[in-house]
Amino acid sequence: MHDPFDKHQSGLESPPTRLFQIQPDDAADLPQATRALNAAQGGAVRVTSVAGDVATLYVAAGCAFPVRVRRVWATGTTATGLVGLG
């Protein structure tokens, strides 16, 4: 496959290049920090930001929610089908 942008450096304004399923876990960080979250079914998502802040966010289904997180907690998360965009 030809990618006309493969020689360009990605910035925060660029679309994500990585996608990964998120299994909420109270004890483990994600394999990489996100640039955004997506949910199949919207709801609450308890997160730890890359800066270490812990908060509960409310994510709508099917929309990319721009937030850089390192952990998605099982406790307090009701949204399902979570995908990290990196």
C-alpha positions in Angstrom: 0.0 0.0 0.0 1.3 3.4 -0.9 1.1 6.1 1.9 1.8 9.5 0.5 2.3 10.8 4.1 4.8 8.2 5.4 7.7 10.8 5.2 5.8 13.4 7.2 6.2 13.7 10.9 2.9 13.4 12.8 1.9 16.3 15.1 -1.0 16.7 17.6 -3.1 18.1 14.8 -2.6 15.0 12.6 -5.1 12.1 12.6 -4.2 9.2 14.8 -2.0 6.5 13.3 -2.6 3.8 16.0 -5.8 2.1 17.2 -6.0 -0.3 20.1 -8.7 -2.0 22.2 -8.9 -0.8 25.8 -9.8 -3.2 28.6 -10.4 -1.0 31.6 -8.1 -2.0 34.5 -7.7 -0.5 38.0 -4.1 -1.7 38.3 -2.4 -1.4 34.9 -1.6 1.5 32.6 -2.3 1.3 28.8 0.4 0.0 26.5 0.7 3.6 25.2 -0.8 6.9 25.9 -3.9 7.9 23.9 -4.5 11.0 21.8 -8.3 10.3 22.0 -10.8 7.8 23.2 -13.7 6.3 21.3 -16.6 4.3 22.7 -19.1 2.0 21.0 -21.6 2.7 23.8 -21.2 6.1 25.5 -21.0 6.6 29.3 -18.6 7.4 32.0 -14.9 6.7 31.7 -12.6 7.1 34.7 -9.1 7.9 33.6 -5.6 8.9 34.7 -4.2 11.6 32.4 -0.6 11.5 31.2 0.0 14.2 33.8 -1.3 12.0 36.6 -4.7 13.6 37.1 -7.6 11.2 37.9 -11.1 12.2 36.7 -14.3 10.8 35.3 -15.2 11.9 31.7 -18.4 11.4 29.8 -17.8 10.1 26.3 -20.5 9.9 23.6 -20.8 6.8 21.4 -18.9 7.0 18.1 -17.2 10.3 18.7 -13.4 10.7 19.2 -12.9 12.4 22.6 -9.5 14.1 22.5 -7.7 13.3 25.7 -4.3 12.0 26.5 -4.6 9.2 29.1 -2.3 6.5 30.5 -5.0 4.5 32.4 -8.6 3.7 32.0 -10.1 2.4 35.3 -12.6 -0.4 35.5 -14.1 1.1 38.6 -16.3 4.0 37.5 -16.3 3.2 33.8 -19.6 2.5 32.3 -18.8 3.2 28.6 -18.1 0.0 26.6 -16.3 -0.9 23.4 -13.4 1.5 24.2 -10.8 2.1 21.6 -7.6 4.2 22.1 -6.5 6.4 19.3 -2.7 7.0 19.3 
